[in-house]
């Protein structure tokens, strides 16, 4: 049995690596398409190369599942086309035992995916942002980005929309959390708009709320205009701006625990991304669980069928994630269901396909 498993693993090595390489090239090509003018005009060759390489970890959610998919599809298709799988089954070996090495590879790739997502991707995203900032060499206060949490000293900021009109920056739907070392909950200030004037934010039509230990509002005060002086904190704003891609699952979980209950729309966004961070690493294994029995059934028609099955499953995987994020972020689906949607669909389909294959 060990010889059989080694034989199947050997069949998977080349197509798995080839599938990953193809996706890496596609992802880097997409990055160059959108940034080539900027890189050619402003970036040195070492910076441009670093930026390209730093894009790879953030694409792991597509690279590793794609490698797993095509490695499994092409290996099983080849074995089915040459009737080797038929011989194995005639020898009394069950489909589950034949596919054991394939599923082990899927579990291994899922583990690697989680490690890259939690350890490498946040560092790569932060490093990439530092290089972009160095290239831009922006004077004065760094620009605020939309839909990003950033902090400095005892402030946490969230801006849902950023509009730039020449030298004037208008921020819309602003949320500011002022943390206190003596209180369990932060002081929350919200404003419909804010105008950024250097290091001063002028807030308009806002509300300040203080929350007690029980989570209920102790007092609430409305204001027409208010000024927030960030001269002491603005130096750390750029470094403190973190997207959910730059956070690990544990960091995002802490943000949810501290701030998630204060705004339902933002909470849905964070919770959806948090559950996706936990679920997406399982995709390599789940994709193999679906692809292996499909290729066993249709693999006799030729090698092109393995590629076709791979493309179709990859399209389903991609669309489930895209629609899941949209539906979860908009509150149409509960964030937990949206975040685990690809696991639910692929696992259910895989179990049914394996049962039919047996």
C-alpha positions, -999 to +999 in steps of 0.1 A: +000+000+000+029+024+007+042+018-028+008+026-042+005+058-022+040+069-032+031+063-068+000+085-066+019+112-048+045+112-075+018+117-101+007+149-083+040+167-078+044+183-112+008+193-119+004+207-084+035+229-087+026+239-123-009+249-111+006+271-084+031+287-108+003+296-134-017+314-107+013+332-094+021+345-129-016+355-134-017+373-100+016+392-106+004+401-142-028+415-127-007+436-102+015+449-130-015+458-152-028+482-125+006+496-112+031+494-141+029+531-149+035+540-112+063+515-109+081+526-141+079+563-132+087+563-095+100+530-082+136+517-084+142+482-098+148+467-063+116+483-049+096+471-079+109+435-075+102+436-038+066+448-044+060+420-069+073+393-045+053+407-016+021+402-035+025+364-035+016+357+001-016+377-001-027+355-031-022+323-011-060+319-009-060+313-047-025+299-053-026+269-029-061+257-037-054+261-074-023+239-071-042+214-051-070+214-076-050+209-108-026+184-091-054+162-080-074+166-113-046+158-137-032+130-115-066+112-111-075+118-148-043+103-160-047+072-138-083+068-149-075+073-186-049+045-185-072+022-165-048+021-135-076+031-111-097+003-125-069-022-118-066-009-083-103-013-076-103-048-092-075-056-066-100-048-039-087-014-029-115+010-020-118+045-035-112+060+000-079+042+004-068+051-031-074+088-024-057+088+010-025+103-002-044+130-022-064+140+009-032+141+030-017+165+005-049+186+007-046+187+046-009+196+044-016+225+019-044+237+042-020+238+071+005+257+050-022+281+039-032+289+074+004+295+084+011+318+055-022+337+061-014+343+098+024+347+097+036+358+063+007+377+047+003+404+075+041+411+073+041+412+035+011+436+034+027+459+059+061+458+042+044+465+008+026+495+023+060+508+037+076+506+002+047+524-015+049+551+012+086+555+007+082+557-030+055+583-027+074+603-001+042+622+007+047+655+026+028+663+058+001+641+071-003+607+052-036+601+034-064+584+053-077+553+036-114+542+034-127+511+052-095+506+072-090+506+109-059+526+121-047+537+155-023+560+172-017+563+210-052+559+226-072+566+194-088+541+170-101+555+137-125+542+111-135+561+080-160+545+056-155+569+026-127+592+016-131+620-010-102+641-022-108+674-039-074+689-047-056+696-013-089+691+006-098+657+020-134+650+031-141+620+053-176+605+055-191+584+082-162+587+106-159+567+139-134+575+166-128+553+196-109+569+224-096+542+247-093+547+284-071+526+307-097+528+335-128+519+314-138+486+299-154+503+268-141+532+247-156+566+243-172+566+208-175+596+186-193+594+152-197+621+126-214+623+093-185+642+077-150+654+086-127+678+068-090+670+071-070+702+073-034+692+078-033+676+113-067+689+123-100+671+116-131+693+117-160+670+125-196+679+115-230+666+127-217+641+152-225+623+184-203+614+214-213+584+235-199+569+267-206+532+273-208+517+308-195+483+320-228+467+312-225+477+275-253+503+277-249+540+268-244+561+300-247+594+282-249+608+247-241+643+234-247+657+199-226+684+183-227+705+150-189+709+147-159+697+167-122+698+162-098+669+167-061+680+169-039+652+158-005+670+158+009+645+184-006+614+168-004+620+131+031+606+128+019+572+136-013+572+115+002+557+084+019+528+102-012+522+122-036+519+093-044+482+090-067+464+066-082+431+076-056+415+053-029+429+075-045+415+106-042+379+118-074+361+128-066+366+165-060+404+160-093+407+141-111+387+168-098+412+194-111+441+174-145+424+172-146+418+209-137+455+217-155+474+190-178+450+171-210+456+190-210+494+183-219+495+147-238+467+130-226+474+094-190+475+104-195+445+127-209+424+098-179+434+077-154+424+103-172+392+114-175+380+077-138+386+072-129+369+105-148+338+096-133+337+061-098+339+077-107+307+096-125+289+067-105+296+036-074+276+046-096+245+045-103+250+008-073+230-005-085+199+012-122+205+004-115+211-033-096+178-035-125+161-018-147+173-047-123+170-076-110+135-070-144+116-074-154+138-103-122+130-122-126+093-113-160+094-130-152+115-161-114+110-164-115+084-191-124+109-218-089+124-218-065+148-200-085+179-211-113+167-189-092+171-158-083+207-168-120+214-175-132+200-142-105+220-125-116+253-141-152+246-133-146+238-096-123+268-093-150+291-108-175+277-082-150+282-054-142+318-065-179+328-069-189+313-035-163+334-018-171+366-037-209+363-031-203+351+005-183+382+013-208+406-004-239+389+013-222+388+047-208+423+046-242+437+035-260+418+063-281+397+039-266+365+053-254+360+089-216+366+089-209+331+102-228+314+074-213+337+048-178+332+061-181+294+061-202+292+029-175+276+007-168+250+034-205+241+036-209+238-001-177+220-009-178+196+020-214+187+013-207+182-024-175+162-017-192+138+007-220+131-018-195+126-046-173+103-026-204+082-015-214+079-052-179+070-062-178+041-037 
